């Protein structure tokens, strides 16, 4: 019997920057290790993908120029040639150019004999056309959950939102796209010195590219507030500045840069730019406090949060909007209200004055990250695929 063959369909993939692309890359590798065959259908922008093409037998097809109605026959024909069993869409609204074709594709692919899986990385509405109202946008967003053979979400909040519409989804968390590492005291000191920090500097960090949902303006206002009384405070911006999918990211980055300039904070802010994963892990280990002030609250769909946990950071983030039972405030991290720079600054000062609490938060964060390993995530997916295979499917194989 031939191995199960899954085709992932994703709007972004390495070397394109973005959490969904990194997630798909990790999941594809782990599924391949479990014996499945994996093909990735993605955008032409991922064509220069030496990382992807070396990914342990995963076949990458960076051939999609536009995510319009042509994706229906393109995906079906390529999947038929590869003898795929499942077409699995890794869905984030902005990654598919806000076009409804991907949302309405599942039924067409099922008619061609494929099983269809759908992972919602967000439930944001596509733009569609100017006069499309909320009702139409909601229908387009939820249509895959009504039709697909397997629907998954990455966090409890999205599962509950679908449940309100009488739709069922499996919750399978994401893992960290950055491997967990741990520096010795000497290595940490050396890294900070190499980066230009002095022994008594207190280094805040932020990880990930900027967009409006990640609270970049609040972050800068917090830094300004702290700098009034703490001259040794600094902010390290780790990683790529602007992601590949959301065209609004660049405009927001300019807003953040303008505020830094207006408040005279340039000497306190360092940007690492794109770094190898090992260097990202080292930077996370070397900071004193990681600030992730999401405007929509902490969530397990945030790969940047998962990376902070895996690397043992003392994390201050925003209060979840939906239940987050896996993480406990005060034990694993600290919560503050969104868009509240005064509260965020107060949490930083609390940690600055309590090294034992910082250490405990980091240790517990690292331990909690073991709940979200990629091997377990891949196994959960494979088990779901296999459980939904029918005797007819197995006979075809």
Protein Blocks (a to p, Z undefined) as FASTA:
>chain_A
ZZdddddddfbdcfbecfklmmmmmmmmmmmmnopacdddddfklmmmmklmmngoiacd
dfbfbdcfklmmmmmmmmmmnopabdcddddfklnoopaklmmmmmmmmmnopacddddf
bfcdcfkimklcfklmmmmmmmmmmmmmbdcdfbfklmmmmmmnopacdddddddfbdcd
dddfklmmmmmmmnopafklccdddeddddfknommmmmmmmmmmmmmmmkbccddedjf
bdfklmmlmmmmmmmmmmmmmnopmmmpccebjadfklmmmmmmmpmbdcdddfkbpafk
lmklmmmmmnopacdddddfbdcfkbcghklmccddehilklmmmmmmmmmmmmklmmmm
mmmmmmmmmmmcfklmmmmmmmmmmmmpcfklmmmZZ
